[in-house]
């Protein structure tokens, strides 16, 4: 475990002060013993005293260091020398422990923050210059050597390599890239030297957006954090007033000893210090955000972590979110010719098209699209009309063929159906499917185990296709044939009737819905500025398992935070009552303050471990 310079100084002071405290307690001579306790106290507590004085002049009187200073100086005043020195020693030990815990959590996010490269090799007029990444402009050619971080989003113009994107996605398996592929800033080049053309300047790159998101995550506080802030604002002055009343009223009313009740008032101050609450609750959320970041899950703040833990309905976009987002040929039905010849004719007609359906058919043809094509026209919503080997070829939906006087022999199915005709002759049917992701069914099931009551799918596809996908993976409700505006309208209805709602999209065209939902979750958002801006939670890869992991982390984090609140308040209330009405000493106060704080911090640190799937 690596300590910072400040932590090392604190540890050294504790190591020096502890033997002095023990020696002072064992020395039989009163004056020497008192001097030993004072030396011990000043060794570990001088910075607390200085900070308290400065805060008084700044007008920030009621803070934990002020309470600790008043209590320990008061203990010295009434002759409780061992207790005063011990309280300050254990307080500083707790502060060191807290600093180490926060540092450990911060380092889990620091690993993500290290994705920013400082310089890049840019080709300018054949000369290779080493420039600051913030000087890169769109269109610049950048050389990325093995071991270098990719400085900006870009397209590979020469070379091929493998890239480690684990800092972004949490996925440990490197990804293969070749010429023409797009690479994302922040990945590490593991293979060969490549040249990339910058698609945008650094400030607009994926890595810059991610770093801005992480840096601002602490600003979005959860309700329980806001409660603790408000609580401490009133709690601390109330404690000081309560300590004064305890020290003054009983001796005046009951005619008891002033020293006894002054001591109890001082113990009340130490016991009441809100360290455990003020430290452990934010630490629980900070640890949760750090744990999520190690798995490629970026959460914009504790507020959204709390909201995700309370979501009762998850709404999914279909294409690219629940499905692979690319078509594959499911089956081929040919009439009077072979299946291979049918695919060859359809692929030739689609030769010059870049539509996903055309790409799918050409992939199935394995490049065999060698028939002569003299003209081709794409008809949006219908298909393609091309002249193949001198005959008019129709490749499209049933409506296209019927309008051109050809009767399809095969009926449409639940899949995307592409009919093919050449001249006046019907040749057959090609069925395409956008298959559900392998982990989709398991992820939906896991979300329901984690308390999500309903999973809903929104799709622009026809009803039969959408329902086939939804039924296969366990979706509860399916809404199909929706335009982008229709998806937002349907989401509005769900928001009105289904409690807290999360919308999960692929980060390309779902920005309006991501922004409107109680919690917007963007999947596979590498390179998608709109998704990173609009979403509250970003899953950097396109794996649905990340959503279940985010839900699990959020629920655990919220549970830890509430445990800390209840435990801290319950112990303090019990000890305070005990200290006021029963014979007690300063050691009980030490437990109520430092002991409870350490236990709460230990509980928060559980959040740093990667949660196991249930």
VMD Tcl script that draws the C-alpha trace (Angstrom):
set ca {
  {0.00 0.00 0.00}
  {1.56 3.27 -1.17}
  {1.08 6.30 1.11}
  {1.20 9.94 0.08}
  {3.73 12.31 1.65}
  {1.01 13.81 3.86}
  {-0.12 10.35 5.01}
  {3.48 9.39 5.79}
  {3.88 12.52 7.95}
  {0.65 11.72 9.82}
  {1.73 8.12 10.37}
  {5.14 9.26 11.64}
  {3.54 11.64 14.15}
  {1.26 8.84 15.42}
  {4.21 6.45 15.74}
  {6.14 9.06 17.74}
  {3.17 10.11 19.92}
  {1.95 6.60 20.85}
  {5.06 5.58 22.90}
  {5.07 9.01 24.57}
  {1.43 8.46 25.65}
  {2.26 5.02 27.07}
  {5.38 6.31 28.85}
  {3.48 9.28 30.33}
  {0.81 6.93 31.67}
  {3.48 4.75 33.37}
  {5.62 7.57 34.85}
  {4.90 7.85 38.60}
  {5.90 11.53 38.81}
  {2.90 13.79 38.29}
  {4.66 16.72 36.62}
  {6.68 14.52 34.26}
  {3.51 12.58 33.41}
  {1.59 15.77 32.60}
  {4.46 17.06 30.43}
  {4.47 13.73 28.55}
  {0.73 13.96 27.86}
  {1.09 17.56 26.64}
  {3.96 16.59 24.29}
  {1.92 13.67 22.94}
  {-1.10 15.91 22.47}
  {0.79 18.65 20.63}
  {2.68 16.14 18.46}
  {-0.51 14.72 16.95}
  {-2.90 17.61 17.49}
  {-1.12 20.85 16.67}
  {-2.60 20.98 13.14}
  {-6.12 20.41 14.49}
  {-5.71 23.32 16.92}
  {-4.31 25.63 14.21}
  {-7.12 24.65 11.82}
  {-9.73 25.34 14.50}
  {-8.35 28.85 15.18}
  {-8.27 29.65 11.45}
  {-11.84 28.42 11.00}
  {-13.03 30.70 13.79}
  {-11.57 33.73 12.01}
  {-13.20 32.58 8.75}
  {-16.58 32.32 10.48}
  {-16.71 28.53 10.07}
  {-16.86 27.73 13.77}
  {-18.98 24.64 14.06}
  {-16.92 21.90 12.45}
  {-15.50 18.62 13.71}
  {-12.01 20.03 14.41}
  {-13.51 22.81 16.52}
  {-15.48 20.22 18.53}
  {-12.36 18.08 18.99}
  {-10.25 21.08 20.06}
  {-12.78 22.37 22.59}
  {-13.33 18.90 24.05}
  {-9.64 18.04 24.47}
  {-8.54 21.47 25.71}
  {-11.43 21.34 28.18}
  {-10.30 17.88 29.29}
  {-6.85 19.30 30.05}
  {-8.50 22.14 31.99}
  {-10.29 19.72 34.35}
  {-7.24 17.47 34.74}
  {-8.22 14.64 32.34}
  {-4.71 14.58 30.82}
  {-4.53 10.94 29.60}
  {-7.98 11.10 28.05}
  {-7.27 14.40 26.26}
  {-4.06 13.10 24.68}
  {-5.64 9.74 23.80}
  {-8.71 11.32 22.18}
  {-6.51 13.44 19.90}
  {-4.24 10.48 19.08}
  {-7.14 8.22 18.14}
  {-8.84 11.06 16.24}
  {-5.73 11.49 14.07}
  {-5.51 7.71 13.63}
  {-9.09 7.73 12.35}
  {-8.31 10.67 10.04}
  {-5.34 8.75 8.59}
  {-7.48 5.69 8.09}
  {-10.09 7.81 6.31}
  {-7.44 9.39 4.07}
  {-6.12 5.97 3.06}
  {-9.65 4.72 2.31}
  {-10.47 7.76 0.16}
  {-7.12 7.46 -1.60}
  {-7.74 3.84 -2.43}
  {-11.13 4.67 -3.89}
  {-9.72 7.66 -5.77}
  {-7.00 5.49 -7.33}
  {-9.64 3.25 -8.90}
  {-10.89 6.33 -10.74}
  {-7.36 7.64 -11.30}
  {-6.68 4.57 -13.45}
  {-9.47 5.76 -15.72}
  {-8.19 9.35 -15.59}
  {-4.81 8.11 -16.85}
  {-6.30 7.46 -20.30}
  {-5.38 10.97 -21.43}
  {-2.14 11.04 -23.47}
  {0.00 14.15 -23.06}
  {1.63 14.37 -26.51}
  {1.19 12.95 -30.00}
  {3.38 12.60 -33.09}
  {1.73 14.63 -35.86}
  {2.84 14.65 -39.51}
  {3.11 18.24 -40.81}
  {4.46 18.74 -44.34}
  {6.27 15.38 -44.24}
  {7.90 16.39 -40.94}
  {7.05 14.48 -37.74}
  {6.34 16.86 -34.84}
  {5.66 16.03 -31.18}
  {2.70 18.22 -30.20}
  {0.51 18.59 -27.14}
  {-2.71 16.64 -27.75}
  {-4.75 19.82 -27.35}
  {-3.02 21.25 -30.44}
  {-4.37 18.47 -32.71}
  {-6.93 19.52 -35.32}
  {-9.41 17.48 -37.34}
  {-7.70 16.09 -40.45}
  {-4.22 15.85 -38.91}
  {-2.29 12.65 -39.60}
  {-1.01 11.11 -36.37}
  {1.54 8.33 -35.92}
  {0.69 5.95 -33.08}
  {3.53 3.66 -32.05}
  {3.24 0.40 -30.09}
  {2.63 1.25 -26.43}
  {1.26 4.73 -27.19}
  {-2.18 5.87 -26.13}
  {-4.43 6.87 -29.04}
  {-4.66 10.67 -28.58}
  {-7.91 11.49 -30.43}
  {-10.73 9.70 -32.22}
  {-9.52 8.85 -35.71}
  {-9.64 6.61 -38.77}
  {-6.72 4.32 -39.58}
  {-5.21 5.40 -42.91}
  {-2.36 2.90 -42.91}
  {-1.41 -0.17 -40.93}
  {-3.24 -2.67 -38.74}
  {-2.93 -3.41 -35.04}
  {-4.62 -4.52 -31.82}
  {-5.80 -1.98 -29.26}
  {-6.37 -2.39 -25.52}
  {-9.60 -0.50 -24.70}
  {-9.87 -1.92 -21.16}
  {-9.54 1.48 -19.46}
  {-12.62 2.59 -21.40}
  {-14.76 -0.53 -21.59}
  {-13.53 -2.79 -18.78}
  {-13.09 -5.49 -21.45}
  {-9.65 -7.11 -21.13}
  {-9.56 -8.69 -24.61}
  {-7.72 -6.45 -27.15}
  {-9.59 -5.48 -30.34}
  {-8.26 -5.94 -33.87}
  {-8.28 -2.88 -36.16}
  {-7.33 -2.53 -39.83}
  {-7.08 0.25 -42.39}
  {-10.39 2.13 -42.66}
  {-11.51 1.27 -39.11}
  {-12.27 3.96 -36.54}
  {-10.27 3.93 -33.30}
  {-11.23 5.74 -30.10}
  {-9.02 8.00 -28.02}
  {-7.73 6.51 -24.77}
  {-7.01 3.01 -26.07}
  {-3.44 1.66 -26.01}
  {-1.81 0.46 -29.23}
  {-0.45 -3.04 -28.55}
  {0.55 -4.12 -32.06}
  {2.10 -2.28 -34.98}
  {2.76 1.32 -35.92}
  {-0.39 2.87 -37.40}
  {-1.28 6.21 -38.90}
  {-4.64 7.72 -38.13}
  {-6.50 10.73 -39.45}
  {-7.97 12.79 -36.61}
  {-11.76 12.98 -36.88}
  {-12.05 15.79 -34.33}
  {-9.87 17.90 -32.06}
  {-8.96 16.67 -28.58}
  {-11.55 18.77 -26.70}
  {-14.32 17.03 -28.68}
  {-12.85 13.52 -28.47}
  {-14.27 10.60 -26.53}
  {-11.50 10.64 -23.93}
  {-12.06 14.36 -23.18}
  {-15.82 13.80 -22.77}
  {-15.20 10.87 -20.41}
  {-12.70 12.76 -18.26}
  {-15.07 15.71 -17.96}
  {-17.85 13.33 -16.93}
  {-15.72 11.67 -14.23}
  {-14.35 14.96 -12.88}
  {-17.87 16.35 -12.45}
  {-19.36 13.19 -10.93}
  {-18.93 14.38 -7.34}
  {-21.15 17.42 -7.99}
  {-24.31 15.34 -8.42}
  {-25.09 14.34 -4.85}
  {-27.64 11.75 -3.77}
  {-30.57 12.54 -1.51}
  {-28.88 10.85 1.45}
  {-25.72 12.96 0.91}
  {-27.82 16.14 0.74}
  {-29.56 15.05 3.95}
  {-26.22 14.59 5.71}
  {-25.05 18.04 4.57}
  {-28.22 19.72 5.87}
  {-28.14 17.58 9.02}
  {-24.54 18.56 9.88}
  {-25.32 22.25 9.36}
  {-27.85 22.18 12.22}
  {-26.47 19.26 14.19}
  {-23.07 20.72 15.11}
  {-24.33 24.02 16.62}
  {-26.99 22.04 18.48}
  {-24.27 19.80 19.95}
  {-22.24 22.80 21.20}
  {-25.33 24.36 22.79}
  {-26.26 20.99 24.30}
  {-22.77 20.59 25.79}
  {-23.01 24.05 27.39}
  {-26.43 23.27 28.87}
  {-25.19 19.91 30.22}
  {-22.20 21.65 31.85}
  {-24.20 24.49 33.44}
  {-27.84 23.54 34.17}
  {-27.49 20.36 36.30}
  {-25.03 21.98 38.77}
  {-27.30 25.03 39.08}
  {-30.59 23.12 39.36}
  {-29.45 19.99 41.19}
  {-26.64 21.69 43.10}
  {-24.14 19.05 41.93}
  {-20.42 19.36 41.21}
  {-19.48 21.64 38.31}
  {-16.33 19.60 37.40}
  {-18.42 16.40 37.04}
  {-20.91 17.98 34.63}
  {-18.25 19.94 32.74}
  {-16.52 16.62 32.10}
  {-19.80 15.13 30.90}
  {-20.36 18.15 28.65}
  {-16.90 17.65 27.12}
  {-17.57 13.95 26.62}
  {-20.85 14.92 24.97}
  {-18.87 17.07 22.48}
  {-16.50 14.23 21.56}
  {-19.26 11.64 21.34}
  {-21.38 13.90 19.15}
  {-18.73 14.64 16.53}
  {-20.41 13.81 13.16}
  {-17.23 12.41 11.57}
  {-18.71 9.00 10.79}
  {-21.67 10.48 8.90}
  {-19.83 13.26 7.10}
  {-17.05 10.94 5.92}
  {-18.53 7.50 5.40}
  {-21.65 8.32 3.34}
  {-19.86 10.25 0.56}
  {-17.10 7.64 0.69}
  {-19.67 4.87 0.06}
  {-20.87 6.58 -3.15}
  {-17.36 7.54 -4.21}
  {-16.27 3.93 -3.78}
  {-19.26 2.72 -5.79}
  {-18.48 5.10 -8.67}
  {-14.86 3.92 -8.60}
  {-15.89 0.26 -8.59}
  {-18.18 0.87 -11.57}
  {-15.50 2.74 -13.53}
  {-13.20 -0.30 -13.33}
  {-15.88 -2.25 -15.20}
  {-16.32 0.32 -17.95}
  {-19.43 1.86 -16.34}
  {-19.36 5.65 -16.04}
  {-21.87 7.10 -13.56}
  {-22.22 10.88 -13.64}
  {-22.85 11.20 -9.92}
  {-24.27 9.70 -6.75}
  {-27.71 11.09 -7.66}
  {-27.95 8.77 -10.68}
  {-26.56 5.81 -8.77}
  {-29.34 6.30 -6.22}
  {-31.96 6.64 -8.98}
  {-30.78 3.47 -10.77}
  {-31.04 1.52 -7.51}
  {-34.71 2.58 -7.28}
  {-35.73 1.96 -10.91}
  {-38.82 -0.23 -11.25}
  {-39.16 -0.22 -15.06}
  {-36.43 -0.59 -17.69}
  {-37.29 0.56 -21.21}
  {-35.04 -0.67 -24.03}
  {-34.53 0.44 -27.58}
  {-34.38 -2.72 -29.71}
  {-31.84 -2.37 -32.51}
  {-28.27 -2.25 -31.27}
  {-29.34 -2.49 -27.63}
  {-31.14 -5.81 -27.28}
  {-30.09 -7.04 -30.72}
  {-26.77 -7.14 -32.53}
  {-27.78 -4.19 -34.71}
  {-26.78 -5.90 -37.95}
  {-28.74 -8.25 -40.17}
  {-27.85 -11.81 -41.09}
  {-29.49 -14.13 -43.61}
  {-31.82 -16.43 -41.72}
  {-33.07 -18.53 -44.65}
  {-33.30 -18.58 -48.46}
  {-36.32 -19.94 -50.37}
  {-35.73 -20.20 -54.13}
  {-38.30 -20.87 -56.88}
  {-36.96 -22.62 -59.99}
  {-33.30 -21.76 -59.34}
  {-30.68 -22.67 -56.72}
  {-30.31 -20.71 -53.51}
  {-26.78 -19.70 -54.51}
  {-27.99 -18.29 -57.84}
  {-30.79 -16.36 -56.07}
  {-28.28 -14.79 -53.69}
  {-25.93 -14.02 -56.61}
  {-28.65 -12.15 -58.52}
  {-29.81 -10.20 -55.42}
  {-26.23 -9.33 -54.44}
  {-25.47 -8.11 -57.99}
  {-28.54 -5.84 -57.92}
  {-27.39 -4.47 -54.54}
  {-23.77 -4.18 -55.71}
  {-23.48 -0.41 -55.29}
  {-25.70 -0.03 -52.22}
  {-24.40 0.59 -48.67}
  {-27.77 -0.08 -46.98}
  {-27.49 -2.60 -44.09}
  {-29.80 -5.02 -45.94}
  {-27.63 -4.81 -49.07}
  {-24.45 -5.34 -47.05}
  {-25.99 -8.40 -45.40}
  {-26.96 -9.98 -48.75}
  {-23.53 -9.25 -50.24}
  {-21.86 -10.78 -47.19}
  {-23.96 -13.93 -47.68}
  {-22.91 -14.00 -51.37}
  {-19.26 -13.96 -50.26}
  {-18.36 -11.45 -52.92}
  {-20.02 -13.34 -55.79}
  {-21.99 -10.45 -57.28}
  {-20.43 -10.49 -60.74}
  {-23.48 -10.08 -62.97}
  {-23.48 -6.99 -65.18}
  {-25.51 -4.11 -63.73}
  {-26.20 -1.18 -66.05}
  {-28.41 0.86 -63.68}
  {-29.72 0.76 -60.13}
  {-32.20 2.91 -58.20}
  {-32.87 2.75 -54.47}
  {-36.50 3.30 -53.47}
  {-36.60 4.14 -49.73}
  {-39.13 1.99 -47.92}
  {-39.42 -0.45 -50.84}
  {-36.07 -1.77 -52.05}
  {-33.91 -1.59 -55.18}
  {-34.77 -1.65 -58.88}
  {-31.76 -2.54 -61.05}
  {-31.02 -3.65 -64.59}
  {-29.15 -6.94 -64.31}
  {-27.91 -8.68 -67.46}
  {-30.43 -6.64 -69.47}
  {-33.48 -7.55 -67.32}
  {-35.20 -5.49 -64.66}
  {-34.43 -6.96 -61.23}
  {-36.55 -6.20 -58.18}
  {-35.08 -6.71 -54.68}
  {-37.32 -5.47 -51.91}
  {-40.52 -5.92 -49.99}
  {-43.81 -7.48 -51.11}
  {-45.29 -4.06 -51.90}
  {-42.52 -3.31 -54.45}
  {-43.12 -6.50 -56.40}
  {-46.91 -6.15 -56.44}
  {-46.67 -2.54 -57.70}
  {-44.42 -3.79 -60.52}
  {-46.85 -6.55 -61.48}
  {-45.07 -9.54 -59.90}
  {-46.91 -11.81 -57.44}
  {-44.72 -13.17 -54.62}
  {-45.17 -16.92 -54.19}
  {-43.91 -17.06 -50.61}
  {-45.77 -15.33 -47.73}
  {-44.03 -12.90 -45.39}
  {-42.85 -14.33 -42.08}
  {-41.92 -12.83 -38.71}
  {-38.49 -12.00 -40.12}
  {-37.50 -9.16 -42.46}
  {-38.49 -10.50 -45.89}
  {-36.71 -9.53 -49.11}
  {-38.40 -10.77 -52.29}
  {-36.47 -11.10 -55.56}
  {-37.79 -11.01 -59.13}
  {-36.03 -10.88 -62.52}
  {-38.11 -9.57 -65.41}
  {-41.64 -10.86 -64.76}
  {-40.40 -13.99 -63.02}
  {-40.54 -14.41 -59.23}
  {-37.26 -15.98 -58.01}
  {-37.69 -16.37 -54.28}
  {-37.48 -15.01 -50.76}
  {-34.52 -14.06 -48.53}
  {-35.33 -13.83 -44.80}
  {-33.13 -11.58 -42.70}
  {-32.95 -11.30 -38.93}
  {-31.36 -8.94 -36.44}
  {-30.58 -11.53 -33.78}
  {-30.83 -10.82 -30.03}
  {-27.50 -10.43 -28.28}
  {-26.22 -13.62 -26.70}
  {-26.42 -12.21 -23.18}
  {-29.75 -10.36 -23.64}
  {-31.99 -13.02 -22.09}
  {-29.66 -13.58 -19.15}
  {-29.29 -9.81 -18.57}
  {-33.08 -9.27 -18.53}
  {-33.47 -12.16 -16.11}
  {-30.72 -10.76 -13.87}
  {-32.35 -7.32 -13.80}
  {-35.60 -8.89 -12.63}
  {-33.73 -10.77 -9.90}
  {-32.32 -7.40 -8.84}
  {-35.82 -5.96 -8.37}
  {-36.76 -4.48 -11.74}
  {-40.50 -5.16 -12.03}
  {-41.03 -4.61 -15.75}
  {-38.89 -4.65 -18.90}
  {-40.30 -2.85 -21.95}
  {-39.04 -2.73 -25.56}
  {-39.59 0.10 -28.04}
  {-38.98 -0.57 -31.74}
  {-39.53 0.90 -35.16}
  {-39.82 -2.59 -36.66}
  {-43.09 -4.18 -37.63}
  {-45.01 -5.79 -34.82}
  {-44.36 -9.45 -35.64}
  {-40.57 -8.96 -35.76}
  {-40.46 -6.92 -32.58}
  {-42.61 -9.39 -30.63}
  {-40.53 -12.34 -31.80}
  {-37.40 -10.68 -30.37}
  {-39.16 -9.57 -27.18}
  {-40.66 -12.98 -26.45}
  {-37.34 -14.74 -27.00}
  {-35.52 -12.75 -24.31}
  {-38.23 -12.26 -21.68}
  {-39.49 -8.73 -22.39}
  {-42.81 -7.97 -20.63}
  {-44.23 -5.35 -23.02}
  {-43.43 -4.61 -26.68}
  {-44.33 -1.42 -28.56}
  {-43.52 -1.56 -32.27}
  {-43.67 0.45 -35.51}
  {-42.64 3.62 -33.64}
  {-40.92 6.61 -35.20}
  {-38.24 8.35 -33.04}
  {-40.79 10.90 -31.83}
  {-43.21 8.07 -31.08}
  {-40.62 6.43 -28.82}
  {-40.41 9.55 -26.69}
  {-44.21 9.80 -26.54}
  {-44.49 6.17 -25.42}
  {-41.76 6.79 -22.84}
  {-43.76 9.73 -21.48}
  {-46.74 7.41 -20.92}
  {-44.55 4.86 -19.15}
  {-43.06 7.60 -16.95}
  {-46.55 8.63 -15.85}
  {-47.67 5.12 -14.93}
  {-44.66 3.00 -13.92}
  {-42.74 4.69 -11.11}
  {-39.05 5.36 -11.74}
  {-38.08 4.52 -15.34}
  {-34.68 3.92 -16.94}
  {-34.26 4.16 -20.70}
  {-31.48 2.10 -22.27}
  {-30.34 2.99 -25.79}
  {-27.40 2.33 -28.08}
  {-26.24 5.93 -27.92}
  {-26.71 6.82 -31.59}
  {-30.22 8.17 -32.10}
  {-31.68 7.82 -28.62}
  {-30.51 11.12 -27.09}
  {-34.06 12.57 -26.63}
  {-35.28 9.48 -24.77}
  {-32.04 9.21 -22.74}
  {-32.46 12.80 -21.58}
  {-36.20 12.43 -20.79}
  {-36.06 9.26 -18.68}
  {-35.50 9.30 -14.91}
  {-32.21 7.54 -15.65}
  {-30.72 7.47 -19.15}
  {-28.31 4.61 -19.85}
  {-26.26 4.68 -23.06}
  {-24.74 1.40 -24.26}
  {-21.77 1.06 -26.58}
  {-21.28 4.81 -26.44}
  {-17.61 4.89 -27.52}
  {-17.36 7.76 -29.95}
  {-20.96 8.90 -29.50}
  {-20.88 12.47 -28.19}
  {-24.67 12.67 -28.06}
  {-24.88 9.62 -25.79}
  {-22.20 10.79 -23.38}
  {-23.87 14.20 -23.14}
  {-27.47 12.98 -22.78}
  {-27.06 9.85 -20.66}
  {-26.73 9.74 -16.88}
  {-24.91 6.40 -16.98}
  {-22.66 5.30 -19.84}
  {-21.75 1.65 -20.53}
  {-18.63 1.99 -22.64}
  {-19.07 -1.33 -24.44}
  {-22.27 -2.79 -25.91}
  {-22.65 -5.60 -23.37}
  {-26.02 -5.77 -21.58}
  {-24.34 -7.42 -18.61}
  {-22.99 -3.96 -17.75}
  {-26.52 -2.75 -16.99}
  {-27.08 -5.52 -14.45}
  {-23.66 -4.80 -12.94}
  {-24.51 -1.09 -12.65}
  {-27.81 -1.93 -10.93}
  {-26.05 -4.33 -8.54}
  {-23.36 -1.77 -7.64}
  {-25.97 0.95 -7.15}
  {-28.14 -1.15 -4.84}
  {-25.13 -2.21 -2.79}
  {-23.87 1.38 -2.55}
  {-27.22 2.70 -1.38}
  {-27.47 -0.12 1.17}
  {-24.00 0.69 2.55}
  {-24.81 4.41 2.78}
  {-28.02 3.80 4.74}
  {-26.28 1.26 6.98}
  {-23.71 3.92 7.87}
  {-26.41 6.51 8.65}
  {-28.49 4.20 10.85}
  {-25.49 2.64 12.60}
  {-23.78 5.98 13.32}
  {-26.90 7.71 14.64}
  {-28.02 4.71 16.71}
  {-24.64 4.21 18.41}
  {-24.19 7.91 19.07}
  {-27.69 8.27 20.53}
  {-27.16 5.27 22.83}
  {-23.72 6.41 23.98}
  {-24.86 10.02 24.47}
  {-27.71 8.95 26.75}
  {-25.36 6.62 28.61}
  {-22.77 9.37 29.00}
  {-25.28 11.90 30.36}
  {-27.16 9.76 32.85}
  {-24.67 7.03 33.78}
  {-21.09 7.18 35.03}
  {-18.88 7.29 31.92}
  {-15.42 8.40 30.88}
  {-13.61 9.85 27.90}
  {-12.72 6.39 26.54}
  {-16.39 5.78 25.82}
  {-16.38 9.09 23.95}
  {-13.39 7.92 21.89}
  {-15.32 4.81 20.82}
  {-18.44 6.84 19.97}
  {-16.37 9.12 17.73}
  {-13.31 7.38 16.29}
  {-14.54 3.83 16.73}
  {-17.83 4.44 14.95}
  {-16.03 6.39 12.21}
  {-13.57 3.57 11.57}
  {-16.33 0.96 11.47}
  {-18.37 3.10 9.05}
  {-15.32 3.63 6.80}
  {-14.62 -0.12 6.79}
  {-18.22 -0.69 5.76}
  {-17.87 1.84 2.91}
  {-14.66 0.19 1.72}
  {-16.61 -3.01 1.02}
  {-17.94 -1.13 -1.98}
  {-14.50 -1.08 -3.58}
  {-14.63 -4.81 -4.20}
  {-16.04 -6.02 -7.50}
  {-19.51 -7.37 -6.66}
  {-20.28 -10.99 -7.42}
  {-23.27 -11.90 -9.53}
  {-26.13 -13.35 -7.55}
}
mol new
graphics top color blue
foreach p $ca { graphics top sphere $p radius 0.5 }
foreach p [lrange $ca 0 end-1] q [lrange $ca 1 end] { graphics top cylinder $p $q radius 0.2 }
display resetview
